[in-house]
Amino acid sequence: MLTTLRIENVAVIEKVQVQFTAGLNVLTGETGAGKSILIDSISAILGNRISRDLVRTGASKACIWATFDQLPKQVKLQLEQAGYDAGDEMLVYREITAEGKSSCRINGMPATAAILRELSAGLINIHGQHDSQGLTDPSKHLGILDAFAQNQAEFNAYRKVYKNLIAIKRQADALTLDEAEKQMKMDALRYQIDEIDEAALQIGEEERLNARKQIISHAQTILEQISAAHSALAGNDDFGGAADLLGNASGALEHAAVLDETLQPIQEKLAELYYTARELTVDLADRFDEYGFDPAELDQLEERLDLIYRLKRKYKAADVDELLAMADKSREELAHIEKADETLEQLNRQKQELYKEAKQLAEQLTRTRLDAFERMEEQLVEACTFLNMPGVRFVLQHSRGPLAGSGQDTIEFYISTNLGEAPKPLAKIASGGELSRIMLALKSALAEKDSIPTVIYDEIDTGVSGLAASRIGEKLRQTSKGRQVLCITHTAQIAALATSHLLIQKNVEGQRTFTQIHPLDQAGRVQELARIISGDHITDLSLANAREMLSL
C-alpha cells in the first residue's frame, strides 16, 4: 500500500510530505485547496503522462516521491523480471523540469514511465471524478463484466484461435479471384514470361554488347594506332624497328661481355627486352584481323541493345539481371495461381475447423459472462440497497453476434431504480448521485476479485447527501478492511468514518500561494467536520453535531 507521498514544487505545493495508513484515509479541504494536485501527483508516480505546467512557478523542476510497502506477489515478480530489487518496500521517484523533460527511478535505478504504468496496475486503482460517467457508455460494460468474471484464461484461449482464424481468412481472401480476373492475370504473366524468354537474354549481356559497340565504332582509329605501334617495333623498308635495334644492342654487348664479365647483366637485360619486343610485334600483327568487321555487325548490335532497352523500359527494370529475375518471379506467381484452387481448398478447410473451434470457445466465454452477471447483479442490488437505493434492479441486455476480437457478445447494462418501472439504459435513468453509488457498488464488488492494495476515490460522493452519503461512508469503511482506501470528499458523513483524516489547506503568504496537508487529531477532526457542515460560520451546534457524528 501507499505509505508516504512527498511532493516538491508541484503547482501550489512547495513542499509537503503525507503519511497514509491502512484503512480509510479521508482528505478534505476547501475547493481549490489542492486536492486535485494530490491526485495528479499520485497519477504521475503511477507513470501516467505529466505536464510541465505542473511545475511550480519559478521552480526549475517538480519532484514526487512515493513509498509502497506490503507489495503484492505479482508486483514483486514484475520488479524482479525488470531487473529491480524486489524487497518489502518500493521507492518511486518522478520529476519533470520546467522545460518538460521527465525522468523516473525505482529503488534508485532508472526506469521508464511504461514500467511504472505496468507496476502501478497492481498497486493502485484510481476512481476519478468523471469515471462514473463511464457507466453510461455501453462500450465499457463488457470490460466491467469481464473484470468481475475473472475470465482471462477463457478470453486468451478464444483470442488465440480467433487470431489464427483471421490470418487464414486473409490468406484465403488473397487467393479468391473471380474466373475472368484470374484468367487475365495468368495471361499477363504468361505474356511477360514469353517475351523475356524469347529475347534469350544472358547475364552481363548488355555490358558485353556495349563494349563491342565501342570497339567497332572506333575500329579505324584503333587499327591506325596498332599499325603505328607495330611499325615502331618491327620497322619497314626505310628504317629498322625497335626490336631489331634492341637485338643489335644485345649482340654487340654479347661480344664485349666475353672480354668484360661486368657487362654480362646488361647484355642479359637487353636480350630479354629484345625477345619481349619480338613477342609484342607478333601480338600486334595478330590483332589486325580482330578489327576487321562486317558493317552489318554494328546494325545487329544496335538492334540487340534496342531490344534490351525496350524491355527494360517496359518492365521498369534497371538491367538485364533484373529482367531475368522478373521472369523468374512471374513464373512463381503463375504457378501459385495455377495451384491456387488446391491451396484455397486447404485454407477453407482450415478456416472451417478454426471457426468451429473459435465458436465453441466464444460460447464458453459467453457462459462465463452470463454466469458472472448473475452473481454481480446480486451483489450490486445488495450494495445499492445498502447505499439507499431500494428497489433497484439490474438487467443485462445481451445478444450473440458475429465473432469479433472480444468474442461474440454485445452487452449493455440496464437498470430500474424504482419498483414497477421497466429497466432502461443507465444513461437514461441514473442521476449523478445514483451513478456514484452504482460505481461504488461495482468497485466494491470488483475489489473482492483482485489483490490491488490501494483504491483511491476522488469525490465518489458527488450528487449525494443525507442518508445516502452516510451509507457511502459505511461502504467505504467496509471496503477498506484488509486494504487501503483514499477518499477525497466534501461530505461530513463520509469524513466522520475515516480511520485517518487529512486536511488539505491553502494559504497565501507574500503574494504566493502555499498548500499544506495536515493530519488531524480528534479536536481537529471536530473542527473540520463542523466547517463542512456549516461552512465559514462554525457554531456551537455544528461543533456538537460533529462530535456526535464522530462518537457514532
N, C-alpha and C positions, 0 to 999 in steps of 0.2 A: 504494500500500500504506500501511498504518498505520505512521507513523514515530515519533510522540510521543503519549503519553497523560498528561495532567496531571489530578490529582484533588485536590479540597479539600473537607474536611468531609463525606465520604460514609461513613456508618456509622462503623466503627472507624478509617477512614483520615482522618487530619487533613490531611496534605499529602504528596503523592508525585508524582514525575514519572518516567515509564518511557520508555526508548528501545527501539524494536523495529527489527530488521534484516530484510533479505531472508533467505529460507531458513527453517529450522526453529527457532522460538523456543519453548523449553520453560519452563514455570512450575511450580515445585514448592514445597512447604511443608506444614507440619502441617495436619491437619484443623481447620478453623475459623480459619485464619490470615487469611483474607480473599480467597481465590481467587474465590469466587462473587461477591464485591463487585466485583472487577475486571471480571468478565463482565457484571454488572448495569450498571456504568458504561459499558462499550462499547455495551451494548444501548441505554442512554439516548441516547448520541451518535448512534445509528442511527435515532432518532426514535420508539423504542418507548415504551410507557407507563412513566411514572416516578412512584413513590410518595413522598410527603413523609416516610414512615418511613425513607427513605434518608438524610435529613439527620442529621448527627452531633448527638448530644445537646448542647444548649447553643448550637449554631450557628444563625445566622439563615437561612443558605441553604447548599445544596450546589452546587458548581461543577465542571464537567468540560470540559476542552479536548482536542481531538484534531487532529492534523495528518496529512494524507494527501498523498502525492506519487505521481508516475507515474500520473496519473489516466487511466483508460480513455477512449477517444474518446467513447463513448456518454455517460459521466458529464459530460465537458466540454460536450457538446451540450446535455444537460439543464440544466446550470448556465446556459449562455447563454440558453436558451429561458425560464428562470425569472428572468432579469434579473440574474444574479450574475457576478462576474468569474471567467473560466474560464482561469486561468493554470496553471502547472505544479503548484501546491500548492492545497490546500483546508483552511482552518481552520474547525473546527466548535466552537461553544460551546453548552453547555446548562446551565441552572441550575434549581433548584427551591427555593422558600422553605419555611420551617418551616410556613407557612400553606397550602402546597400549590399556590402559583402557579408555573407553569413558563414558561420562555422559551427561545428558540433564536436563534442567529446563525450565518450562513455568511459567511465572509470579512468579518466585521464588520457585515454587513447583517442586519436582522431576517428571521427565517424561521419557518415553521410545522413542527410535528412531521410533518405529512403530506409536506412537501417533503423533509425529512430521510429519511423512510422510502423515498421514491421514489429518491433518490440512492443511499442505502446499499445498495439491492438490487444495484447494480453495483459496490460496493466491498468488502463483507464478507459472508461466509456463515458463520453460527454454527451449529455442531452441538452441541446441549445434551446434558446427561446422560441425558435421557429420550427423545431423538429416536429412538434405536434401537428403542424400543418401538413407534414409529410404523410400523415394518415389519410388525408383527403385525396392523395394521388394513388389511384388503383395500381399503377405500375410498380409501386413499392410493396404492395401487400404480399406478393409471392415471396419476396425476400424475408419479410417478417415471419411468415408461416414456416419457411424452411429453417429459420433460426430456431424457432420453437420445436420443430420436428427433429432437429439434430440428425438430418438425413444426408450428411455429407458423403458417406460411403455409397449410398444408393445413387446420389447425384453424380459422383465421379464415375461410377460404373456405367451409367447411362451416357454420360458425356463422352467417354472414351469410344464407345460403339458409334455414337451419333457422328463424331468427327470422322471416323473411318467411313461411315455411310456417305457423308458429304464428299469426301475425297474420291470415292468410287463413282459417285454420281457425276462429278465434274469430268472424270476421265471418260465416262460413257457419253456424256453430252458432247464432248470434244470429237468423238468418233461418229456421232449421229448426224449424217448428211442425207438430204433427200437425193434420190437417184440421179436426177438431172445435174445437181450441183456436184455430186460425186464423179459423174462421167466427165464433166467439164474439167474438173481438177485433174483427173487422170490423163485426159487428152493433152492438157497443157504441160504436164510433167513429161509425158512421152515425147512431145514435140521438142522440148528443151533438151532432153537426153539425146534424141536422134540428131538434132542439129549440131550439138557439140561433138558427139561421137563421129559424125560424118566428116567433120573437119579434121579428124585424126591428129589432134594436137599432141605435142610432146613437151614434157617438162623442159624449160630453158630454151624452147624453140625460138621464141621471139628475139631473145638476146643474140642467138647464133645468126638468125636472118639479118638482123640489123648490122652485125659485124661484117657479114659477107657483102651486104649492100654498100657499106662504107668502102670496102676494098675495091669493088667493081666500079664504083663511082669515081675513084681516083686511080684507076689502074694505069693510065698513061703516065701520070706523074710518078707513080711508084716504079714503073719499068724504066723510065729515064734515069732515075736516081740509082737503081740497081745496076744499070748499064754503066753509068759513070763510075760506080764503086768497083765493078768488075774490071773495067779498063785500067783503073788506077792500080789494081793488084796484078792483073795479067799482062798489061801492056798491049801494044799493037805494032804495026809495021814501022811506025815513026819513032817510038820510044819504048824502052823496056819498062816493065811494071815493077811495082814494089816487091813482089815475090821474087823476081829474078835478081833484083838488086840485093835483097837480103841473102839469096843463095850465093851471089858473088862475094859478098862481105864474109859470109861464113867460110867459103872456100879459101879466101885469102888468108884468114886467120888460122885456118887449119894447118897450112904450111908453116906459118910463123910460130904456132904453138909447139911445133917439133923442136924449134930452136929455143923457145922460152916457155916453159911449162906454166908460168903465171898467166898466160893468155888463154889457157885451156877453158876456164869457166866462161870467159866472154864468148869464145867460139861456140860453146855448147848452147848458150842462150840465143845466139844469132841463128844457130841451126834450128832450134825449137821454134823461133819466130818464123823462119823460112817455111817449115812444114805446116805451121798454123796458117800462114798466108796462102799456101797452096790449097789447103783444105777449104778455106773460105772462098777461094776463087772457084772451086768446083761447086760449092753450095750455092753461090750466087748464080752460076750458069744453070743449075738445076731449077732455080726459081723462075727463070724466064717463062717456062711453059705454064706456070701457075697463074700468070696474069694475062694469059690469052683466054678470052671468054667469048661465048656466043652472045650477041646483043639481046637475044630473046631471054637469056637468063635473068637480066635485070627486070624485064617485064614480069617474069614469073615470081621473082622476089616481091615486087610491088604488089602483085595480086594476092600473094600469100599474107603479107603484112596487112593489107587492106581487109582481108577476111578476118584476121585476128582482131583488128581494131573494131570492126563492126560487131563482132561477138562480145568483145569487152564492153562496148558502149551499150549494147542491147541488154546485157545482163548485169550491167553496173559492176564489172569485175576489174580489179587492178592489174591483173596479169593472167597469163595462160594457166599458171598453177591454180589460181582462184577459179577459173572457168572449169577446170577439171574437177576441183573439189565440189563445185556446184552440181556438176553432173552426177557425182557420187551421192551427194545429199538427195538429189531428186530421185535417184534410183531407190534409196532407202525409204523416202516418203511414199513413192509409188507402191513399193512392196508392203508398206504399212497400211496403205489404203486398201490394197487388194486383199489383204487378210483381215481388214477391219471388221468384217461381218463375224468372223470367228472370234476375234478379241471382244467385240461388243457383246456377243452372246455370253462369253465367260463373265464379263463385267456385270451384265444384267442378272446372271445367276448369283454373283456375289452380292449385288445390290439387294436382291430379294431376301437373301439369307440375313444380311445385316439389318434390313428394315424389320424383319420378323423379330430379330433379337432386340433391336432398339425399342420396338413397340412393347415387348414384354418388360423390358427394364423401365420404360416410361410408365407402364401400368403399375409396377412396383413403387416407383417414385410417387405416382398419384396416390396410391394407397397410404404411403407414409404421411402425405399432406392431409388427406381426409381424416385419417385417424388422429393426427396431431390437432386438427381444428376442433374435433370433439372435446379433447382434453383442454385445449386452450380456451374454448368458449366457456367451459365450465369454470375455469379459473378466472376468466375475465368477468363473468357475471358475478361471481363471489366477491372479487375485488371491487368492482364498480358498485355493487350493493353496499359494501362497507364504506365506499367513498361517497355515500349519499346519492346514489343513482339507482334507486329501487325500480324494479320492473324492467330493467334494461335487458335487451335480447340481441344476440349477435347471430347473423346468418351468413353462411358462405355461399356466394354466387359462383358456381363452378361449371365449367364446360371443358370438354375434351376437343382439342383441335389438331391440326397437323403437327407433326414432330418439329420441334424447334430446339434451340440451344439450351433452354431451361426445362425442356420436357414437352408434354402435350397439354398442359393445364393453363387455362385462363381463369383467374380468380379475382374476386373483389369482395371486400368486407361490407356487409350491410348491417344496419343497426336500427333497432326500435327502442326509443328511450322512454316510451310510455305504454302502459298496458292498452291493448286494443288497437294500437297503430301498426300498420304494415311496415316491415323493415324496408329501409331505403338507403341509398349510398351515404356513407359517412359525411361527405362534403355537403350534402343537402340537409342533414338532420342535426348533426352535432354542433353545439356552440363552442366558443373558445374555451370556456371553463370545462365543458364536457370532454373536449379533445384532450385537455391537460390531464384529466383524471383517467381517461382511457389509455393515454400514453403511459402514465404511471403504472396502471394495471398491467399493461404489456411489459414494461420494463421489469416490474416485479416478477412476472411470470418467467421472463427470459433470464433474469438473474439467477434463478434456480438451475438453469441449464448450463451456465458457463462458470469459469473459475476466475473471472476478472475481479480483482480485489477492490477496485475503487470505481464508484459511479458518481458522476457529477451532474446535478440538476440545476440548470440556470433558469430560475423563475418558473418552476413547474406549477406554481400556484396561480398563474395568470388567469384572470377571469373568474376566480372563485373566492368565497369568503364564508364566514359563519361556520356552520357545522361541516360543510364540505372541506373547508380549509383545515379544520381540526382533524378530520379523517385522513386528509393527505399527509399531515404531520405524523399521525399514528402509523400510516402505511410506510412512510419513510423510515420511521423508527424501527418498524418490523424488518424492513429490507436491510437495515444497517447491521442487524445481528449477524455476526460472523464475517462482516466485511466493512468497508469504509464508504460512507456516503457523504459527499459535499453538496450542500444546497444553498444557493443564493435565493433569498426570499424577502418579500415585503410584508409578510403575514405574521402577526404576533402568535397565532395559534401554532404555526409550524416552528417558529423560533423558540417557543417555550419548551418544545420537546427535544431540543438539542442536547447531546452529551458534551459538546464543546461549542461555545458561541464566540464568534469573532466579529468585531465591529470594524468596518471599513469607513474611515473618516477623512475628509478633505479639509485642509487648512490653507489659508493664504498668508504668506509672510514675505514682506518686502517685494511686492509685485510678482511673486512666484507662487505657484500652487503646489502643494505637497499632499500626497496621500499616505496615510499610515494605517496599519492594521493592528488592532489591539485585542488580545484575548480577554474576555470579560469574566470577572468573578460574579458571585451571586448578586452583590449590590449593583454592579454594572449591568447585569442582565435585567434587573428590575427597571433600571433607568431606561435602557434601550427599548424594552417591551412597552413601557409607558409612552415613549416617543412614537413608536409605531402606532400605538392605539390612538393617541390624541394629537400627534404632530408636535409643533413647537411649543404649544401651551400644555405642559405637563401639569396635571392636577393631582391632588391627593387621591381622588377617585381612580384616576388612571394608574397611579402607583399601586394602589390597593388591588386593583384589577390584575396588574402584572404579577404581584406577589401571589395572588390566588392562582393564576394560571401556572406559575412555576410549582406551587405546592401540589397542585392537582396532577 
